[in-house]
Amino acid sequence: MLPYTIYHEPKSKYAYMYDKDTVHLRLIVQKNHIQSVRVLFGDPFHWGPSDTTPETWEWKQDSTADSYMTKEYETQDFEHYIYEATPSTKRMRYAFLIDERYLYGSRETIDVIEHPDKLTHHFNYFNYPFLNEEDMFSPPAWVQDQVWYAIFPERFANGDPSINLPGTLAWGSVTNYHNRQLFGGDLQGIIDHLDYIQDIGFTGIYMTPIFPSDSTHKYDVNDYFDIDPAFGDKETFKRLVEEAHKRDMKVMLDAVYNHCGFRHPYFQDVIKHGKQSKYYDCFYIIDSDKPVINFDIDAHGKIIRESAKPLFEDKTLLNYRTFAFTPYMPKMNTNHPLMKDYLLKAAAYWITEFDIDGWRLDVSNEVSHAFWRDFRHTVKTSKREAYIVGENWENSTPWLQGDQYDGVMNYELLFPIWDYFGTNIDHNQSTSTEFKYKVNQVLTNYPKNVLPSLYNLVDSHDTTRILEICSNNIELVKLPYLFLFSFPGAPSVYYGGEIGLSGKHDPDNRRCMPWDPTEHNPDLLRHIKRLIYLRKHVPALKSVAFRWIETNDVEEYLIYQKDDVYFILSKRFKELTITLPKAMQAGEYTDLYTDQTVILSTTLLIPSYGFFILQKK
């Protein structure tokens, strides 16, 4: 009946429990087609007087403004509406009345002017059966206040040279980095620089894997209950956690539960005993009639990578599932009882024995939902306020229903930031309007109570560094960092980003952290410190409220508002004078970044790559 697209889905990100008393309803509609949407709702069992013939179901009789949905955001093709309902009986049936004429229901759309008798057709209303508090999305409260510092341990700091492996190079002695080089980064090196991390303002550290492995990156874990000797031992790690906690800093480890290392004892048992191994079904063997190919091992017990080369070159030789097509990373069957028990015990072990505060889950979208539900139960039983964040690069709604993760790494935000602020990208930059639409897509992809617990980033150990994306322009790179810190969710800085460490994609993004102050960019460091300070002291920066005031495609600037704070960003390389929106004209503001008073008239001069964070006095 309707000549345009409209969509809603019950019990989803379009209808979710925001708190114990509140339901958020969302509706998406094709742009520029409707004037208004009103929500009709009532208790499913609230019927009219018993003497009514026929008996009539009654919704909330309310034609006042508070029953109308608010147009929340626009994306490229759609308008996104939202309504906050507080059903008094904690249950509700509801439908949407479009332009006071079309009832959009669960089964059909009705023209209620032509068919007024169908306005109260009970079974054409969507149903929210009950607001069960047990089903509510409930991440740790501390996460939204977090500012993470992400560390790749092998390249951060060499604190204990006595445990250096043979062939360890002098710190930062190369210009051409690759993943087989050793520089001696270790846990003691992190301990030695906790004061540095704390002084900048970071409140937590996330480390890529620290468990025994044949690689520098440690994503091929051979033992989930120990520390890699090149990084230290359990006593050192325990001291790291204790020292971090003394500084009110959280510690999050990396759980690699999609795949393990080739030399993991379970997989080696499969190689040795084939189908007779009790661990055979802990992995995904493709052809049970063929043996699993072994690799050569050197004198130190490490894989000789050249022996794996044929499997890289001819992927059809692989007789087992792997991460990507990487022969030395066999994929684990996490739902096999032996493997599941082993991995869940490891998840609990590092919490109960060492008091870590969270797990980041590697390649988490390739592991079953069933396993992650068991994982969550194990982790939350061990430490109720532990944080669980998945490495998902796309929309992650199925994992964020309250039964699996507390958040995900927000790559959905990273790529729009790159596309807008980046100048060293292999495709056209986004316009200001396109950037707005892409950001709005992120804001509408997740419920409002999920946004604060996302792990936000502009780069990582798996990507090109943001400074490289910005053509190593220090002034320009300040803008994506500002946007990151003003977005709902917990911001993260990849080690060295705060002092201007650059790098192309892996492995160049894993350079040694320079510790000589003369190699640091003090201006960028001051910028990061100031953003962290504002994030901690100005609630608006953390708020989920996000309102676009203006996006200018010609002059390439943005104005957006969060609560009572306005953000103005210009990515132009030269000064720019803009005409301010009427709501901002003729006012006295505090620039929160500089603590200076700014008197606005009708125009504002923005410096090259300039920005303002303005709060009206």
Buried (B, 14 or more C-beta within 10 A) or exposed (E): EBEEEBEBEBBEBBBBBBBEEBBBBBBBBBBEBBEEBBBBBBBBEBBEEEEEEEEEBBBBEBEEEEBBBEBBBBBEEBBBBBBBBEBEEBBBBBBBBBEEEBBBBBEEBBEBEEEEEBBBBBEBBBBBEBBEEEBBBBBBEBBBEBBBBBBBBBBBBBBBEEBBEEEBEEBBEEEEBEEEBBBBBBBBBBBBBBEEBBEBBBBBBBBBBBBBBBBBBBBBBBBBEBBBEBBBEBEBBBBBBEBBEEEEBBBBBBBBBBBBBBBBEBBBBBBEEBEEBEBBBBBEBEEEEEEBBEBEBEEEEBBEBEBBEEBBEEEEEBBBBBBEEBBBBBBBBBEBEEBBEBBBEBBBBBBEBBBBBBBBBBBBBBBEEEBBEBBBEBBBEBBEBBBBBBBBBEBBBEBBBBBBBBBBBBBBBBBBBBBBBBEBBEEEBBBBBBBBBBBBBBBBBBBBBBBBBBBBBBBBBBBBBBBBBBEBBBBBBBBBBBBBBBBBBBBBBBBBBBBBBBBBEBBBBBBBBBBEEEEBBEEBBEBBBBBBBBBBEBEBBBBBEBEBBBBBEEBBBBBBBBBEBBBBBBBBEEEBEBEBEEEBEEBEBBBBBEEEEBEBEEEBEBEEBBBBBBBEE
